[in-house]
Each structure stands twice: as structure tokens, then as C-alpha cells.
Amino acid sequence: MTMTTTRPATVEPVGYTEFYDALRTRLREGRLRAARAANVELLLVYWRTGSELIARDGKYGWGTKAAERISEDVHRDFTAKGWTAGDVVHMRQFAEAWPEHDAIARGSVGLLPWEHITVLLDRLDTREARDRYASKAIKHGWSATTLAHAIEHEPRRRLTECLVDRRVPGGHQFDLPDP
């Protein structure tokens, strides 16, 4: 004969459900704020690195060799993921694209992961377009792949490229007015 034991039914304290729901909300919100703060700090490290590279390039003529050396040294000293020479070049482009660090700390770009920012840098030429797509990516929760797809397949963008590209049959050399 096997005996089974059961836990006695616990009585929930008065108001416990409301307390626990509030606690769960605070924990989720706190984790989200912490993740956002960490992301902004990391992006500011990338931005400062890029900004200093711009200044040193102007003063000392640093070029792509500096990006390669930085990548090697960071990998050696920190065993950091990323920090390829291409990442370092993106950091410089990041600082050029958003010259004020407040844009990172307070703007929509500061809410995006680095992979999204590199997509914006690689596929768009103006800050206005980058900010617009950064906002869309946040609003819709796009992955970096979805962001890239949205940029490449935007109908107005494709039409504009066809109209200004002489290689496209029927293409013309004029700008479309903004809607």
C-alpha cells in the first residue's frame, strides 16, 4: 500500500493577488529600464569611440589601420564579442550620423540594438531617414532583418531610385517633391 501525501491547501492572504500583480509589473518594468539603460550606455561607448576616432583622424590622419588595431587590442584585452574592424568603422559612422550624444541618450536610436543601427548606417544616407526608420523599428518591434527588408522594399524609395538612376530605362535626373 502506497501512501501519498498532499500539501494542505494554502490560504491566500487578503490583498495578495493585487500585491503580487503590482510586484510582477514592477519587476518587468525594472528589468526593461535596466536593459534600456545598459543599451544606451553601450551605444554611448560606441559613439564616444567613433567621435574620438573622427577627432584623431583630423589631428593625426588616422585611417582604417587604426580600426584594425583597435579591434585587435580590444579582442586581446577584453575577449569582447564584436569589435571587428568593421564595427569600429561603424562607430565612426555612428558619431558622424548623430553628432550630438543627446540624440543617443534621448532619441529613438538609443532604444535600438547595435545591429539595427548598423543597418540604418549601411542602408540610409540621411539622418532624417535613419530617425524615421528607427522610430518605425521601435514602434513595430522590428528585428534587424525586418528593418533592412522594410528599407529595401519601401515603394517610394524604390521609385525615387529608379527615377534618379540613369541606368534604369526611363530614369530621369530630378528629385521628387516631398509628399
N, C-alpha and C positions, 0 to 999 in steps of 0.2 A: 504494500500500500504506500503510495507516494503522497506526501503532504505538500501542499502548495501554500505559499504564504502570499498574502496580498497586502499592499500598503493601505493603511487606513486612509479613507478619504480626507483630503485636507480641506479645511475651511478657508476660503479666501477672505483676507481681511477687508473690511469695509473700505471702499475707495481704491483698492489695489489696482483694478483694471485701468482706471484713469491715470493713476500714478505711473504704472508701467508703460502705458501708451505714450505718455509725455517723456518718460526716460528714453524709450526707444527712439522717439523723434529727435531728442537732444543728442543722442549718440550718433545717429545717422547724419544730422546736420553738422555736428562737431567733426566727424570724420571727413565730410565733404569740405568743410572750411580748411581743415588741416591739409588735405590733398591739394586744394587750390593754392594755399599759401606756399606749400613746398614747390608746386609747379611754377609759381611766379618767381620765387627765389632762384630756381634753376634757370629759368628764362633770363632773369637779370644777370646771372653769371655769364650766360652765353652772350647777352647784349653787351655787357661791360668788356668781355673778351674781344668782341667784334669792334667795339668803339676804340679800345686801346690799339688794336691792330691798325685801324684806319689812321690814328694819330701817329703811330710809329712808322707806318708806311710813308706818310707825308714827311716825317722828320728824317728817317734813316733809309728810306727806299726799300722797306721790307716787301717781299713778294710772296709767291706761292711756296717758296722754300721754307719760309717761316711757318706756314701752316703745317707742312710736313714735319718739321722739327717739333712743333708744339704737340702734334699728335703722338709722335714717338715718346716724348718726355712724359706726357700725361699717362700714357699706357704703362710706361715703366714705373712711374711713381705711385699711381693710383689703381692700376689694373681696371681702369674705367671702361665701361661699355660705351660704345660710340666714340666720340672724339677722333674720328678719322680726319684726314686732311680735308676731305670734302665737308665734314661737319664744321671744321674751323672756318673754311671759306664761307659756309652758310652763316656762321656767326657774324662775320664781317658784313655780309649782305643784309642780315637782320638789323644790325645797327644802322646801316645806310637807309633801309626801308622805313624804319621807325626811329628817327634820330633823337627823339625825346624819350627818356626812360619811363616817364609817366604814362606813355601810351601802352607800355607793357604792364605796369602795375595797375592801371585803372581801365585800360581798354579791353575790347573783346579778344584781342590777340593773346593777352595774358591768361586767358581761360583755356587756351588750346595747348595740346601736347606739341612737343618739338617736331614730330613727324608731320603734323598738319602745317606748321609754319614753313617747313622746307617745301611743301607742296605749293603754298602760296608764293614763296620766293621764286621757285622754279617755273611756275606756270603763268604768273601775272606780272605786269610791268608797272602798275601804278599803285600807290598807297590806297587810293580810293577803292579800287577793285579788290585789293587784298583785305581791307577792312570790311568791305561788303560781304565777301565770301567767308571771312572769319565769323561775322555775325550769323550768317546763314548756317555755318557748320555747328555753331553753338546752339542756335535755335532748334535745329532739326536733329542734333545728335549724330552728325555725320562722322564716319570713320575717315581716315586719310584717303583711302581708296575711293570712297564715295565723293569726297570733296574734289579729288582730281577728276573724277568722271563728270561731276557737275560743271566744273570749269571747262573741260574739253567739249562738252556737249551742250553748252548754253547756245540756244539758237541765235540770239542777237550777236554774240561774239563770233560765231562761225560765219554769219552773213557779213559782218564787218570785215573779217579776214579775207573773205572771197572778194569783196568789193575793192579792197585796197591792195590786193596782191596781183600784180601784172601777170604772174604765171598762170593764174586762173582764167580760163577763157571767158571773156566778157567782163573781166575785172576792171575797175577804174581806179584812178588815183585821187580820191576825195574822201573826206571824213563824213560819216553820218552824223546828223544832228542828234543831240540827246533827246530822249522822249520826254 
